């Protein structure tokens, strides 16, 4: 019974931590509007390129991959900032 309680408590605390980081990431997006706008713009460009019937002179796949990497890195930067701010 004690083990089950510990598992449930651990899961609950993990969920709260994830929620807290998500809240902080939203706050970081507000604190860094240019980064948030860049993520939105790049996501839009990715969607546009993926739907385009042409391959942009053979650059489509590389452009999509690079854009996805940029969005990932920008999100990681905001998440790092959120985690760092949470530790203060």
C-alpha positions in Angstrom: 0.0 0.0 0.0 2.9 2.4 0.9 4.5 1.7 -2.5 1.3 2.5 -4.4 0.9 5.7 -2.4 4.5 6.6 -3.3 3.9 5.9 -7.0 0.7 8.0 -7.0 2.4 10.8 -5.1 5.4 10.7 -7.5 3.2 10.9 -10.5 1.2 13.8 -9.1 4.4 15.7 -8.2 5.8 15.0 -11.7 2.5 16.3 -13.3 2.7 19.5 -11.1 6.3 20.1 -12.1 5.5 19.7 -15.8 2.5 22.0 -15.3 4.7 24.5 -13.6 7.3 24.4 -16.4 4.5 24.8 -19.0 3.2 27.8 -17.2 6.7 29.3 -17.0 7.3 28.6 -20.8 4.1 30.5 -21.5 5.4 33.3 -19.3 8.8 33.2 -21.1 6.9 33.5 -24.5 5.4 36.7 -23.1 8.8 37.9 -21.8 10.4 37.2 -25.2 7.8 38.1 -27.8 10.3 38.1 -30.7 11.2 34.5 -30.0 7.5 33.6 -29.8 6.8 35.4 -33.0 9.7 33.6 -34.7 8.3 30.2 -33.7 4.9 31.1 -35.1 6.4 32.4 -38.3 8.6 29.5 -38.8 5.8 27.0 -38.1 3.7 28.8 -40.7 6.5 28.6 -43.2 6.9 24.9 -42.5 3.2 24.3 -43.1 3.4 26.3 -46.3 6.4 24.4 -47.6 4.9 21.0 -46.7 1.7 21.8 -48.6 3.5 23.3 -51.6 3.3 21.2 -54.8 6.8 22.1 -55.8 10.2 21.4 -54.3 11.7 24.9 -54.3 14.5 23.9 -56.6 15.4 20.9 -54.6 15.7 22.8 -51.3 12.3 22.0 -49.8 13.3 19.0 -47.7 16.4 20.6 -46.3 14.5 23.9 -45.6 11.8 22.0 -43.7 14.3 20.0 -41.7 16.3 23.1 -40.8 13.2 25.1 -39.9 12.0 22.3 -37.6 15.4 22.2 -36.0 15.2 26.0 -35.5 11.8 25.8 -33.9 13.0 23.0 -31.6 16.0 25.0 -30.5 13.9 28.1 -29.9 11.4 26.1 -27.8 14.3 24.6 -25.8 15.7 28.0 -25.2 12.4 29.2 -23.7 12.1 26.0 -21.7 15.6 26.5 -20.3 14.8 30.1 -19.4 11.6 29.0 -17.7 13.4 26.3 -15.7 16.2 28.7 -14.7 13.6 31.3 -13.6 11.7 28.7 -11.7 14.8 27.9 -9.7 15.2 31.5 -8.4 
